[in-house]
Structures are given as C-alpha cells and as structure tokens.
Amino acid sequence: MLDWFPPADSPATGSPAMPSRTSAEQGCPEFRSLARASRRSVLQAGAVGLLGLGLPGLSAQQARAADAVQQGPGFGKAKRCIFLFMWGGPSQLDTLDLKPEAPDNIRGPFKPAATKVPGLQLCEHFTKLPHVADKIAVIRSLGHDDPAHLSSGHTTLTGHLAPVVRSDATPPSPKDTPHLGSVMAKLRPAQSAMPPFVTLPWIAYHPAAPGGQAPGQHGGWLGAEHDPLLVTGDPNDPNWKVPALHLQPGMTPDLLGNRYRLLGELDAQRAALDTAASAAAMTGHQARALSLLGSSEVRDAFDLAQEPDAMRDRYGRNIHGQCVLLARRLIERGVSLVNVNWHNDGKAFWDTHGDNFNRHQNELIPPADQALAALLSDLEERGLLEDTIIAWVGEFGRRPEISNGTGREHWPYCYSGMLAGGGIAGGAVYGASDKHAAYPASNPVSPHDYTATILHALGVPQDQVLHDRASRPHQVYAGKPIEALFA
C-alpha cells in the first residue's frame, strides 16, 4: 500500500519487546566481535521472479514493451541512478519519522514540520526538502537485523548479504557481491570514454572498525575491471582536480600513447607467466586509464568550474553539495551510476553515539537537505528526473531510546530512506513504523527490496543472472521490487 500522506502512528499494543543490546549497539569504538548469524536470519523479502524474456515473432521494440508489462509497473523507467549513501546510519526519529507523542527519552527535541504535501511531515531542520516533497517517496518501514556498519553497508549497496554478516571485522574481498554500479557497468558497458560507474568522494571507511572499509563497494566477484572510478578529495576546494584526468608536466597525449603501446608489448611477453584473467584485467585497467587521460569530454564532465556560481551555491558550497552537483554533471554525460558516500567529516559521519542532536541539526541535515532538494529541482528543470532514480539511505537507523542524554545507538530493526525520480511516485509515504519507530508496523521493507526497486526501475529483469570469474551463476535480485512506489 502506498500512502499519499503519513499513516497515523500504530497503537502501542502488539509491539514486540526490544532485543537486548549487542556490543556493537553499545558504541562503535569498542567493535567487539558480533556473533555470526545465519545468512537466512537477516530480514529479506520475496523470491526471485521467473518471468520469461524471449518472445519469438515479435519485434525487438514489441518484445521490450511486453517485457516491461510482465515485469510490472515502473520497469525500465530509469536510465541512470544517483545513490546518496548516508554512511553511519541517520536517526529515523530525527529526520524522516519523528514521533512527537513518544516519551521524552525517545522523541528528542526536534519537531515535525509541514511540507508542500498535506500530511507529509519531516524534521523541522529540513528547510529545503519540504518545498520539493512532491518529488520524494519516504519509506518508513525499512529494517533488517544486522547492527554492524560494514556488513550492513554491503547489503545496502548490493542488495545481498555480505559473505560474513553481523561483522565489523571483515574487510572487502573478491567474494563480495558487486556494487549496484558494478552490476550496471557489466550490463551496460560504457559507450564512450565516460566511465559507467563513479564513486565520490571516498570509499566508505570506519576508522574504529577492525575491517576498515565497508565491503560491497567494488566489483566483487565480477572482478576489478568493474570497480568504480574513485574520485577523491573535496570538490569545493578551488584547487581540487581529478589526478586520473590530468597528465603529468611534460607528458603529451602522443607520448602517453607511445608508452602505452610499449607497455602492451611488455604485457604480451608477460602473459605467458600470468593467468589470462589477470592479464585481461590489467589490460582493461590500462586502457581505461588511457581513455580517461586522453578524453576532453571526461575532463569537461568533472570540471565544476563550468557551473555558474549560482548553481554551485544552490547545491551548497561544501563537500557533499559539490559531490552531488558533480554527480548530476556525470549522469548528464552518460555515467550509469554515481555513488556519493557521506564524506569523511572526522566526526564519525551519521554514526551519532554522542551529540546526536547537535550533529543532526548543525552538520548533517543542512548539507544533506540542501543538496538533495537542489538535485531534485535541477534534474526536473533539465528534463532528467523522470529517467533518473535517486536513492537516499543509510545502512541502518538509530535506537529509539536516547543514551547518555545525547546519543543514539545502532538500530537496524526499523529505519527510513527515500527514493525519487525514475518513475517513483512523489509526495508519498510507504510503510509505517510503530509508535516509537522501533519496528515496522506495516509493509516491512528489507534492504534487498530497496535495491531490487532500483534495479527494477533501471530495467534489469528479475531473472537476471550474472557469472563470476569462475563462471558460476549468481542471481542479481535477492529481494522484490516495491511496485506500489511507482506512479
């Protein structure tokens, strides 16, 4: 069911007791080992569809149209995706699902505020998003049972469980499921020098987690050739540039080409000692690097100086705002998926075990609010919103009870996210949480379903299979698209 205004809080009866707090919930600095859980234990929804694709006797266009009908509403509406990953876990109670009637130790100091959509309220510190609320769908019933940043980050970005669940100690590996962007890069290879998948402004990393980087941000079992082009640094810095796009002093494109041909000859001699797969991957990386360096189209795409000052101001003169503006420039020029990770702010990102309310009010919500609102209106003005799907979500939410007077701990059992564009019905709320935003009260959504909805919008059929480097088949979907979200 899709609500066009927020559902009323459910009554107090029927809510299960809160589980005991795990060590990971009690504070990230400790990161004590989490008990390994069965892969089936994490909340997930639906079986993979088995819808046929081949329709003999029909034209290619007719076949595509028939396939879209078979796949369900909204299938293939999007051509590209911008994934805004709120690394650390935003508090649902302080952003998208406030509970003003909850007790003091749960509701916090923030008040819900009206938007242009009657009945749809957001936190009062979102001051830009309310004016474009008719373009967003808020999901208030996301949930799973993995309280670890790293493994739940993998699930959020891939739509599949990490090789080791409930773990902040397991770093990325070739066993990881590929990021959504890597999947799209495989299914829709670049048709120009523009890379198909870009990540900004860093690979999400938690300095207190033994595993460091979150898995699921790379090509995984598809191979390193499907890793994103990683663009680091602060695009708001006037001296910022992308090193991969600039030649060293004294190097010309012709000289670079000569060196590349020489390198190719050396690679051919070395191939007898290397495996075919690794040699091919190395050659692919070299070719991609060369095409980037030699392309004025790519350099122009990354040149924020070409944007008017007013547009840069509109997105926010900060690292997140300028990354989101850059994401718009990239998808406009042919990049299939841009992943914007919440940046390394030196304050644990959205992971607000302490100072939750000051952090949300002053440092987290304002730039996130301004950038998303600007992106939505900017894309609409350019005629790109209808075929660009935008995701805004973290890996989990925050525990309803306020800890130590100022903080909120990890809480994966219920949290909120947003989707917009790409055929998504705006001005809507899907699902509801209970009276404390502790558990879904209606229409529970797993991160598998959230990702499946993006894949569905991008026109990836539900029976899509990809093969890893050992030719083993893998289903792309692990959840069920939320068809009710589509207009």
C-alpha positions in Angstrom: 0.0 0.0 0.0 1.2 3.4 -0.9 0.1 6.3 1.4 -0.1 9.8 0.0 0.3 11.1 3.5 2.0 9.6 6.5 0.0 6.9 8.3 -1.1 7.6 11.8 1.1 6.0 14.5 0.1 2.5 15.3 -1.3 1.7 18.7 1.0 0.6 21.5 -0.3 -2.9 21.5 1.4 -5.7 19.5 4.9 -4.3 19.5 7.5 -6.9 20.3 9.9 -6.4 23.1 13.2 -4.8 22.1 16.0 -7.2 21.9 18.9 -6.9 24.2 21.6 -4.5 23.1 24.6 -6.1 21.4 28.2 -4.9 21.9 28.1 -3.2 18.5 25.0 -1.2 19.5 26.7 0.0 22.7 29.3 2.0 20.9 31.4 1.8 17.7 34.8 2.5 19.4 34.6 -1.0 21.0 33.6 -3.0 18.0 33.5 -6.2 19.9 33.1 -9.3 17.8 29.5 -10.0 16.8 28.0 -13.4 16.8 27.9 -14.8 13.3 24.3 -15.1 12.1 22.8 -17.5 9.5 22.5 -15.8 6.1 18.8 -16.6 6.3 18.4 -14.7 9.5 18.6 -11.2 8.0 15.2 -9.9 7.0 14.6 -10.3 3.3 11.5 -10.4 1.2 10.3 -12.4 -1.8 11.7 -15.0 -4.1 13.3 -14.1 -7.5 10.8 -13.8 -10.3 10.9 -16.2 -13.2 9.5 -14.1 -15.9 10.4 -15.0 -19.4 12.2 -12.7 -21.8 12.2 -14.4 -25.2 9.1 -13.6 -27.2 9.5 -15.2 -30.7 7.9 -13.4 -33.6 7.8 -10.0 -32.0 10.0 -7.1 -33.0 12.6 -6.0 -30.5 10.6 -3.0 -29.6 7.4 -5.1 -29.0 9.4 -7.6 -27.0 10.7 -4.8 -24.8 7.3 -3.4 -24.3 5.8 -6.8 -23.5 8.7 -7.5 -21.1 8.0 -4.2 -19.3 4.4 -5.2 -18.8 5.5 -8.6 -17.5 8.0 -7.2 -15.1 5.4 -4.8 -13.5 4.8 -1.1 -13.0 7.8 1.2 -13.4 10.1 -1.3 -15.0 12.8 0.4 -17.1 11.6 3.9 -16.3 15.1 5.0 -15.3 18.2 5.2 -17.4 20.6 6.1 -14.7 21.0 6.3 -10.9 22.4 8.6 -8.2 22.9 6.7 -5.0 23.4 9.0 -1.9 24.7 6.8 0.8 24.3 8.3 4.3 27.2 6.3 5.8 26.9 5.8 9.5 23.1 5.4 9.9 20.8 8.5 10.1 18.4 8.6 13.0 14.9 7.9 11.7 13.4 9.7 14.7 15.3 12.9 14.0 15.0 13.0 10.2 12.1 11.4 8.3 9.9 9.6 11.0 9.5 11.9 14.1 7.4 10.7 17.0 6.2 13.8 18.8 3.9 11.8 21.1 6.7 9.4 22.3 8.2 9.8 25.8 10.9 12.4 26.4 13.7 9.7 26.3 12.7 8.7 22.8 11.3 11.6 20.9 14.2 14.1 21.3 14.0 17.9 20.9 13.1 18.1 17.2 9.6 18.9 16.0 7.9 17.6 12.8 7.3 20.3 10.2 4.8 20.5 7.3 5.8 20.1 3.7 4.1 21.2 0.5 2.4 17.7 0.5 -0.5 17.8 3.0 0.1 15.4 5.9 3.7 14.7 4.9 6.0 15.9 7.7 9.7 15.9 8.1 12.1 17.1 10.7 12.0 20.9 11.2 15.7 21.2 10.3 15.0 20.1 6.7 14.2 23.6 5.3 14.7 23.0 1.5 13.3 19.5 1.0 9.7 20.4 2.1 9.4 22.6 -1.0 10.1 19.6 -3.3 8.4 16.9 -1.1 6.0 16.2 -4.0 9.0 14.6 -5.7 10.1 12.1 -3.0 8.7 8.8 -1.6 9.6 8.3 2.0 10.0 4.7 3.2 9.4 4.4 6.9 9.5 0.6 7.3 13.0 -0.4 6.3 14.5 -3.0 8.5 16.9 -5.9 9.0 18.8 -7.4 11.9 22.5 -6.6 11.3 23.8 -3.9 13.6 27.3 -3.8 12.1 28.3 -1.0 9.8 30.5 -3.0 7.4 28.3 -6.0 6.7 25.1 -4.0 6.6 26.8 -1.4 4.3 27.4 -4.3 1.9 23.8 -5.3 2.0 22.6 -1.7 1.4 24.9 -1.1 -1.6 24.5 -4.5 -3.3 21.1 -5.9 -2.2 22.7 -9.1 -1.0 24.1 -10.2 2.4 27.8 -9.9 3.0 29.9 -13.0 2.9 30.2 -12.6 6.7 27.1 -11.0 8.3 27.0 -9.0 11.6 30.6 -8.2 11.2 32.6 -5.0 11.5 35.8 -7.0 11.3 35.5 -8.4 7.7 37.1 -6.1 5.0 36.2 -6.2 1.3 37.1 -9.3 -0.6 36.6 -10.8 -4.1 33.7 -12.8 -2.6 31.6 -9.7 -2.1 28.6 -9.1 -4.2 29.3 -6.4 -6.8 28.0 -2.9 -6.0 24.9 -1.8 -7.9 27.1 0.4 -10.0 29.4 -2.6 -10.9 26.3 -4.6 -12.0 25.1 -1.8 -14.2 28.7 -1.4 -15.6 28.6 -5.1 -16.5 25.1 -5.0 -18.0 25.5 -1.6 -19.8 29.2 -1.1 -20.7 30.3 2.4 -21.4 29.7 3.6 -25.0 32.2 6.4 -24.7 35.2 7.4 -22.7 33.0 8.3 -19.8 33.2 5.6 -17.0 30.0 3.7 -16.3 30.4 3.8 -12.5 31.8 6.6 -10.4 32.2 6.8 -6.6 32.7 10.1 -4.7 34.5 11.4 -2.6 36.0 8.3 -0.9 35.5 4.6 -0.2 33.3 4.5 2.9 35.6 3.5 5.8 35.0 3.4 9.6 38.3 4.1 11.5 37.1 2.3 14.6 36.0 -0.9 12.7 38.6 -3.6 12.6 37.7 -4.3 9.0 38.1 -0.7 7.9 36.4 -0.3 4.5 32.8 -1.5 4.1 32.6 -4.4 1.6 30.3 -4.2 -1.3 31.8 -1.0 -2.8 33.7 -2.7 -5.6 33.3 -5.1 -8.5 33.4 -8.1 -6.1 33.0 -11.4 -7.8 32.6 -9.6 -11.2 36.3 -8.7 -11.0 38.3 -5.5 -10.5 37.6 -4.4 -14.1 34.1 -3.4 -12.8 35.4 -1.3 -9.9 34.2 2.3 -9.9 36.3 5.2 -10.9 37.1 6.5 -7.5 37.3 10.3 -7.3 38.6 11.6 -4.0 39.0 14.9 -2.3 36.9 18.0 -1.8 35.3 19.4 -5.0 34.5 22.5 -3.0 38.3 23.3 -2.8 39.2 25.7 -5.6 42.4 23.8 -6.2 40.6 20.4 -6.4 41.2 18.3 -9.5 40.9 14.6 -10.5 44.5 13.3 -10.8 43.4 10.5 -13.1 42.3 13.0 -15.7 45.4 15.2 -15.8 48.8 14.4 -17.5 52.0 15.0 -15.6 54.0 18.0 -16.6 56.0 17.3 -19.8 53.7 14.4 -20.8 51.7 14.8 -24.1 48.9 12.6 -25.4 51.1 11.3 -28.1 54.0 10.4 -25.7 51.5 8.7 -23.4 50.2 6.7 -26.4 53.7 5.6 -27.3 54.3 4.5 -23.7 51.0 2.6 -23.7 51.9 0.7 -26.9 55.3 -0.2 -25.3 53.5 -1.4 -22.2 51.2 -3.5 -24.4 54.3 -5.3 -25.9 55.6 -6.0 -22.4 52.3 -7.2 -21.3 52.2 -9.6 -24.2 55.6 -11.1 -23.2 54.4 -11.4 -19.6 51.1 -13.0 -20.5 52.7 -16.5 -20.5 53.5 -16.1 -16.9 50.2 -14.6 -15.8 46.8 -16.1 -15.9 44.6 -15.0 -18.8 42.1 -13.4 -16.4 44.7 -11.2 -14.6 46.3 -10.2 -17.8 43.0 -9.2 -19.3 42.1 -7.2 -16.2 45.4 -5.4 -16.2 45.0 -4.5 -19.9 41.4 -3.3 -19.2 42.6 -1.0 -16.4 45.4 0.4 -18.6 43.0 1.0 -21.5 40.5 2.7 -19.2 43.2 4.9 -17.7 44.5 5.9 -21.1 41.0 6.7 -22.4 40.3 8.9 -19.4 43.6 10.8 -19.8 43.0 11.4 -23.4 39.4 12.5 -23.3 38.4 16.2 -23.2 34.8 15.0 -22.8 35.7 13.3 -19.5 37.8 16.3 -18.2 34.9 18.7 -19.0 32.4 16.5 -17.2 34.5 16.7 -14.0 35.1 20.4 -14.3 32.8 22.1 -11.8 34.3 25.5 -12.8 32.0 25.3 -15.8 29.0 25.5 -13.5 27.6 29.1 -12.8 28.3 30.3 -9.3 24.6 30.4 -8.6 24.3 26.7 -9.4 27.2 25.8 -7.1 25.6 27.9 -4.3 22.3 26.2 -4.9 23.8 22.8 -4.1 25.8 24.1 -1.2 29.4 25.2 -1.0 30.5 22.2 0.9 32.0 18.8 0.1 28.6 16.9 0.0 26.8 19.6 -2.0 29.6 19.8 -4.6 29.8 16.0 -4.9 26.0 15.8 -5.6 26.4 18.6 -8.2 29.2 16.7 -9.8 27.0 13.5 -9.8 24.4 15.5 -11.8 27.1 16.5 -14.3 28.3 12.9 -14.7 24.9 11.2 -15.2 24.0 14.0 -17.7 27.0 12.9 -19.7 26.5 9.2 -19.8 27.6 7.7 -16.4 25.1 5.0 -15.5 25.5 5.2 -11.7 27.2 7.7 -9.4 27.6 6.7 -5.8 28.1 9.6 -3.3 29.2 8.4 0.1 28.8 10.7 3.0 32.3 12.1 3.3 34.9 11.7 5.9 34.0 14.5 8.2 36.3 13.4 11.0 33.3 13.0 13.4 32.0 9.5 12.6 29.6 10.6 9.8 26.0 9.8 10.7 27.1 7.4 13.5 25.9 9.6 16.3 26.5 7.7 19.5 27.1 11.0 21.1 26.0 14.6 20.4 23.3 13.2 18.1 21.0 16.3 18.2 23.7 19.0 17.6 25.3 16.9 14.9 22.0 16.3 13.1 20.8 19.9 13.4 24.0 21.7 12.6 26.3 19.5 10.5 24.4 16.6 9.0 20.9 17.6 8.0 21.6 21.0 6.5 24.0 20.0 3.7 22.1 16.7 3.0 18.8 18.7 2.8 20.2 21.4 0.5 22.0 19.0 -1.9 19.0 16.7 -2.3 16.5 19.5 -2.8 18.7 21.1 -5.3 19.3 17.9 -7.2 15.6 17.1 -7.4 14.6 20.5 -8.8 17.7 20.8 -11.0 17.0 17.4 -12.7 13.4 18.3 -13.2 14.3 21.6 -14.8 16.6 19.7 -17.2 14.0 17.1 -18.0 16.1 14.3 -16.4 14.2 13.5 -13.2 11.7 11.1 -14.8 14.5 8.8 -16.1 17.0 9.2 -13.2 16.3 7.3 -10.0 17.7 8.8 -6.8 18.3 6.8 -3.6 18.9 8.4 -0.2 19.5 5.9 2.6 21.9 4.7 5.3 22.9 1.2 6.4 20.5 1.3 9.4 18.9 3.7 11.8 19.3 4.7 15.5 17.9 3.1 18.7 14.8 4.9 19.9 16.0 5.3 23.5 18.4 8.3 23.9 21.6 7.1 25.5 23.7 9.2 27.9 21.4 12.2 27.3 22.8 13.0 23.8 23.3 9.9 21.7 21.5 7.2 19.8 23.0 3.7 19.3 22.8 1.4 16.2 19.3 0.2 15.4 18.7 -1.9 12.2 15.3 -3.1 13.0 13.4 -0.1 11.7 14.7 3.0 9.8 13.8 5.3 7.0 15.0 6.1 3.5 13.9 7.9 0.3 13.6 7.2 -3.4 12.8 9.8 -6.1 12.7 10.1 -9.9 12.8 7.2 -12.3 9.0 6.7 -12.3 8.8 6.8 -8.4 5.5 8.4 -7.3 6.4 11.5 -5.4 4.6 13.0 -2.4 4.1 9.6 -0.9 4.9 7.5 2.2 5.4 3.7 2.0 5.1 1.7 5.2 4.8 2.8 8.8 6.7 2.3 12.0 5.3 1.6 15.4 4.7 4.4 17.9 8.5 4.6 18.8 9.9 4.0 15.3 11.4 0.8 16.7 9.8 -1.8 14.4 7.8 -1.7 11.1 4.1 -1.6 11.8 3.0 -2.1 8.1 4.6 -3.0 4.8 8.1 -4.0 6.0 10.9 -3.4 3.5 14.3 -5.1 3.5 17.4 -3.5 2.0 17.1 -6.3 -0.6 13.7 -4.9 -1.6 15.0 -1.4 -1.6 17.9 -2.3 -4.0 15.6 -4.5 -6.1 13.3 -1.5 -6.6 16.3 0.4 -8.0 17.2 -2.4 -10.3 13.6 -2.7 -11.4 13.5 1.0 -12.3 16.7 0.6 -14.2 15.2 -2.1 -16.4 17.1 -5.1 -15.0 14.7 -8.1 -15.2 14.0 -10.1 -12.1 15.5 -13.3 -13.5 18.8 -11.6 -14.5 21.8 -13.8 -13.8 25.5 -12.8 -13.9 28.5 -15.1 -13.8 31.6 -14.6 -11.7 35.2 -15.1 -12.8 34.8 -18.9 -12.3 31.7 -18.9 -14.5 29.4 -19.6 -11.5 25.9 -18.1 -11.9 24.5 -15.5 -9.5 21.0 -14.1 -9.3 21.1 -10.3 -9.5 18.0 -9.9 -7.4 17.7 -11.0 -3.7 14.5 -9.1 -3.0 11.3 -8.0 -4.5 10.7 -4.6 -6.1 8.2 -2.3 -4.3 5.8 -1.9 -7.3 3.5 0.3 -5.3 6.1 3.1 -5.2 5.8 3.7 -9.0 3.3 6.2 -10.4 
